[in-house]
Amino acid sequence: MANTAFMKPRAVSDALSAIVGKGPMPRTQVTKKLWDYIKKNKMQNPKNKRNIIPDEKLAKVLGSKKEISMFEMTKKVSNHLS
């Protein structure tokens, strides 16, 4: 059975919608669009692809331009969904 909490459409903050588009949308779709954006803009650390080096737009969501692990990033993105 699918986890319905992940499939439930959630409101998206203005900072996050600048990257993934206007919500509401399920967390699964937010995650997919976020990774599409990261890969398109080559923000993965080439030496450790689990780490993300945010640009200006993504830094607004993450609260910093410092490199961040994809696990930490997921927690920060959760703050932008309601």
N, C-alpha and C positions, 0 to 999 in steps of 0.2 A: 504494500500500500504506500502511496506517495505521501511524503510529509507535507500536509496541507498548510502548515505555518510558512513554509518556504514558497508555496504557490500563491498565497494570499496577496493580492495587490496592495502595495504600501505607497504612501505619499513620499515623494522624493524632494529633498531640500533644493533650494535654488542653486547652491554651489555644485551639488551632485548632478542636477538636471542639465547643467552646462556641459557635462560629459556624456551622460547616458540618455538625455532627452527628458521630456516632461512625463511625470508619473500620472496616476499611480501605475506601478508595475510590480510583478513578483520579484522577490529577492534573487531568484535564479536568473531572471532576465537582466537585472541590474548588474549582477556579477559577470554575465556573459558580455554585456556591452562595455563594462569597465575594462575587462581583459582585452577586448577588441581595440579599445582606445590605447591601452598600455602597449600592446604589440605594434599597432600602426605607428605610434610615435617613438618606438624603440626605447622604452623606459626601463626595460629589464637590465639589471647589471650583467654585462657579458660574462663575468667570472662566476657569478652566482645568480642564476636566473630566478631564484626564489625571492630575490630582493628587487625592489622597485625604486627608481630614482625619479621622483615626481617633478612634473613641470609646474608652471604657475597655476593652471586650472586645478590639477590634482592636489597641489599643495593646499589650496583653499579647503578641500574636503578633509585632508589629512592633518591640517593644522601646522604643517612644517614642510620645508623643502629637503629635509634630511632623508637619506636612504632609509627604507622601511621594509621589513619582511612582509610577505604576502599574508601571513597570519595576523600580524599587527594591523595591516591595512584593512582586513575584513572587519576587525573590531571597530576601527575608526569610521568605516563606511556605514556600519549599523547605526551610528549616531545620526546619520542623515536620512534615515528611513523612519517613518512613523505611521 
